[in-house]
Amino acid sequence: MVIIHSIDDNFISIEIPSTACIPLASTVLSKLKEDVYVDWTFILEELNETIQGGINKKRINIMIMRDDSKDSLVIVSVEEYDLVAVIPS
């Protein structure tokens, strides 16, 4: 299960109840943001290892910043933690 708290053109806020849901969350994010290439499985697994206590039941915020050349930066943060990942896309 993937809980979507908020979604618009440049922002998604999700929550996953367990690490077993990472593949599903990756598929959902890939479908929602097809124009941005990110290895969501890798990012979510790395976040899970980096964040103390893992990402289970924590809100994951994803912001996509685009410029005029159609390049993108994907910024990922987890709940009370500041900036966690910046991914060029």
Number of C-alpha atoms within 10 A of each C-alpha: 12 16 13 15 12 10 14 9 9 12 15 19 19 19 21 20 15 15 16 11 14 23 15 15 22 19 12 15 20 17 11 14 14 10 11 17 13 17 12 17 17 13 16 20 15 14 19 18 12 12 13 9 9 17 24 17 14 16 19 22 19 20 18 19 15 13 8 6 6 9 11 17 16 19 17 22 18 22 14 9 10 9 12 12 16 14 14 14 15
